[in-house]
Amino acid sequence: MAELKIELNGLKLKNPVLTASGTFGYGREFSDFINLADLGGFIVKGTTLKPREGNPYPRMAETPSGMLNAVGLQNKGVDYFINHIYPEIKDLETNVLVNVSGATIGDYIATAEKINELDKIPGIELNISCPNVKEGGMAFGTRCSSVAEVVKAVRHVYKKHLMVKLSPNVTDIQEIALTAESEGADSVSLINTLMGMAIDIRKRSPILSTTTGGLSGACVKPIALRMVWQVAKVVKIPIIGLGGIMNASDAIEFLLAGASAIQIGTANFIDPTVTIKVINGINEYLDQNGFKSIKDIIGLV
């Protein structure tokens, strides 16, 4: 057995396989299929300061080799998470991270402050793909100035591992990643979904109620892989790669490109045991190719 343990700037994982926010609920939904303690960790669904109803239906659509979603961060708010969800998952023997979302800098700060008080949550993933309502709806993560502002503000109040999830809907992913690093991010995860749309030709109207939505699944992997490889060239902090990882081979590609860990998202909807298969597949690859540790293949390409 090869050594699968990896440390991400103080965040210790038993293996490099995490799950992506929004595809794994609060973990409990998958406990009938896998032993959650076997994962390197999982990231709970997007959590906001106040409850959100999400977008009107329809808000999901299947596309060739992928899916579109416009769920709209539906959740019951951070206080509900603290009072009702956290007590049920805090003693799991794996890392539980919270994806933090917001519409203003104040939202991010207040939510991060509350989660900072939870002893058994070792880190948060900052979702900067959210629309900034005070800037006309432009996502925080699409400009260096707004990336710097939100990461700096959250870093000031959040004292544990700060992972920043990067939007791919930018011209230069490297400068965005460098900005997050310079303002105190402990790691970056990429990519979030790409903007896309689908049209019903019979109704001659968009399928999603919001017209556009986030594209994920196997179809985005080449783009995600390219961005991880680019970011690995310029940042010193760990990278968590995600986007279209459907099996162990996909995960290994991201590790070779420079990711220290990976997240599995859309594939969880297809096969709820995919995470365990990927962990086993990475181990088999390392053994078969004479590598003693996961660290030996990170960034080999």
Secondary structure, 3 states (H helix, E strand, C coil): CCECCEEECCEEECCCEEECCCCCCCCHHHCCCCCHHHCCEEEEEEECCCCECCCCCCCEEEECCEEEECCCCCECCHHHHHHHHHHHHCCCCCEEEEEECCCCHHHHHHHHHHHHCCCCCCEEEEECCCECHHHCCCEHHHCHHHHHHHHHHHHHHCCCEEEEECCCCCCCHHHHHHHHHHCCCCEEEECCCEEEECEECCCCEECCCCCEEEEECHHHHHHHHHHHHHHHCCCCCCEEECCCCCCHHHHHHHHHHCCCEEEECCHHHHCCCHHHHHHHHHHHHHHHCCCCEHHHCCCCC
